[in-house]
Amino acid sequence: MLPKKRQSKARSKKRRTHYKSSLVHTVKCKNTGESHLPHQAYEHDGILYYKGKPIDEK
């Protein structure tokens, strides 16, 4: 079956207002105090860290 009438743009947007993105979860490193995404390498003072340990220097 087809719809009898076209749905307006405003009505479609009203229906979609409840779809929201969730907040990004971050963790704080115990060694550097830097907040970062979990299970991700992050940079602090030019040094690359993973699991609180330096893995690479730039």
Secondary structure, 3 states (H helix, E strand, C coil): CCCCCCCCHHHHHHHHHHCCCCCCCCEECCCCCCEECCCCCEEECCEEEECCEEEEEC
